[in-house]
């Protein structure tokens, strides 16, 4: 009994009292309620990103197509943001249609002006978004009004479209993201850790090459450089 008590005390001394947890919300919309402009790869993109993130954390939620409604997405994000503590990280991933100032949920648009305040109000230390939609860079206008640090990986500039590759079998942005993380292609210094800086460099170069320069990923935030050394995966 005495040895057990000593062992427990030693473990408590070694382990941090508030270890960082990661909460992930993954959204993929291929078919929309109005039946217009279905996408072929976005649900697949979301499922593969979800599986990859499960290697990093058990707190992964996936919503696809008819389950990814405007109210459903915001409600789930709000629940995650309320649950996360000061040392935690929130990751938001969306693949689907997008427009100037919004992403397109199954039934109606989610404005960035609706999305960002929910993230801003969370106590979480880190809030990182990966958004694979057309005009993703238009998020920069809305991020300027946000006080809290939110890092936004946009799949393209404000004026550009995000492309799906038939032979790639995925969106160019998500494909590069998964190669960077799953295959460790972004691990430039081979230390088995992929930082924000390494990830963005790899994704940006890969997407620009595959799209022949017509799609340029952006890293958006008030102080994105403060995130450069943050480890995304290891």
N, C-alpha and C positions, 0 to 999 in steps of 0.2 A: 504493500500500500504506500509506504514511504517513498519507494522508488518511482511509483506511478505519479505521485504528487510532484516530485522533483522534475520528472520528465515533462509534465504539463507546464510547469513554470518555465522551464528552459525553452519550450516551443513558443510560449507567449512572449518571451524576451526576444526571440529570433524573428518571428513573423511580425510584419507591420500591423498596427491596430486597424488601419483603414486602407487595405489594399485596393488598388484601382479595379473596378469592374467595368466591363464594356457592354452596353446595350445597343442592339442593332435592329433597325426597322428597314425591311427590304420590300420595295413595291415594284411590281411589273405589270403593265397594262398592254395587252395585245388587242383585245376585242373591246370595243366601246358600246355603251348602251344604244347610241344612235345608229350603230352599224356602219358608220363612215370610217374610211381609211384605216382598216385593220393593219396591224404590224405583225411581222412573222417571227421576230426574234426576241422581243422584249420580255416575255414571260420566261423564256429559256434563260435570258441574261440574268433575271432576278433570281431564279432558282439556283443557278450556278454560283452567283455571288453569295447567296444565302448559305450554300453548302461550304463554300470556302471560309466564310466567317465563323462557321461552327467549329472550325479547327482552332479558333482563337478564343471563343467564348460560347457558353451555353445559352446566353440570353439573346436569341435571335428570333424575330417575328417576321413572317413572310405573308404578304397580301398580294393576290394577283387578280387581274381583270375584274369580274363582277363583285369581288370582295374588297376591291380597292376603291371604294367610293370616297367622295369628298369628305363627308362627315366621319366615315370609318377611319380614314388615314389620319385625320387631325385628332380624332379621339384616341387612337392608339399611340400617336406621337406624344400627346399630352400626358398620357398615363406613364409612358417611359420617362419623360422629362421630370415628372413629379417623383418618380421612384429613384432616380439617379441622385447620388450624393456628391459631395464637394470634390472627392478624389476620382470620380467616375468619368467615363467617356460615353458619348452618344454618337452612333454612326447612322446616318440616314442615306439610303440608296433609292433612286427612282429611275426607272427606264420606261419610256412611253413617248407620247406626243407632248410637245411643249409650245408655248407661244411667248410673245413679248410680255414679260412680267409674270409668267405662270407656268405651272405644270398641269397636265390634263389627267385628272382622275377618271374613273370609269363613267361617272355620270355628269360631272361638271368640273370646271377648272378650279385649281387651288392656287390662289394668288401668293406670290412670295411675301406679300405684306400680311398674309394670314399665317404662313409657315414660320417665318423668322421670329416673330414675337414669342411663339411657344418655346422655341429653342433658347431664346434670350432669357426667358424667365426661369429656366432650369438652373439648379445649383451646380450641375455638372461642370467639371474643370475644362473638358474638351468637347467640342461639338463639331463633327466633321460630316459634310454632305458630299455625296457623289451623285451627280444628276446627268443622265444621258438622254437629253431631249434637244430638239431644235431651239435655237435662240437662248440657250442656257446662260450665255454671258450677260443677258439682260438682268440677271439677279444682282449685278453690281450696284445698280441704282438703289435697290432696296436695302442692300447690306450697309450702305453708307449711313442709313438712319438707325442702325442697330449699334448699341453700346457694347454689348458682350462680344467676345471673340467667337466668331463662327467661321470656320474654314470651309470654302465651297470649291469643290472640283467640278468645274463646268465642262461639259463635253465639247463645247464650241463657243465661238464668239457670238455676240448679240446678233450680228447680221448673217450668221451662218446656219446651215442645217447639220444635223447629226445623221450619219449614214449607217445603214445596215449593209453588211457584206454577204452576198449570196454564198460565195465560196468560203468565206470566213465562218459563216454560220452564226454570226453574232453582230451586234453593233460594233463599229470600230473602237469606240471608247471603252466599252465593257470588255471587249476582247483583249485590249491592251492592258486594262486593269487586272484582269484575271491572270494573264501571262506574267505580269509584273509580280503578282503576289503568290499565285500557286506554283509557278515555275521558277520563282525567285529571280527573274530576269532583271528586276530593278535593283537587286543587291549589288551595287557597283563596287563596294569595297570588300565584298565577300565575308562579312562579319555575321551572317545569318540574321541580320536585322534590316528591315526595310523602313527607312525614314520617309517623312512627307516629301522632303527635297528629292530623294532618290526616286520615289514613286512618280512624282509629277514629271520629272525629267524624262523618265522612260515612256510614260503614257503620251506625253506631248509629242515626242519625237516619232513614236510608232504611229500614232494617228495621223500626223501630218504626212508621213511617208505613204501610208496606205490610201489616204484620200487625195494624194497628189496636191497637197497644200490647200485643199478646199475646206478643211475642218481643222480648227486650231483650239485644242483644249486650253482652258484658262484656270489659274489658281487665284481665287478671289477671297478677300477678307480685309479687315481694317489693318491688321499687321500680320500678313501671311508669313513673313520671315520668322516670327516668333514660334511658328509651328515647325520650321524646317527640320529640327532634330528630333521631333516627336516620332516614336517608333509605331508604325501602323501594324506591322506583323513581324513575327519572329518564329 
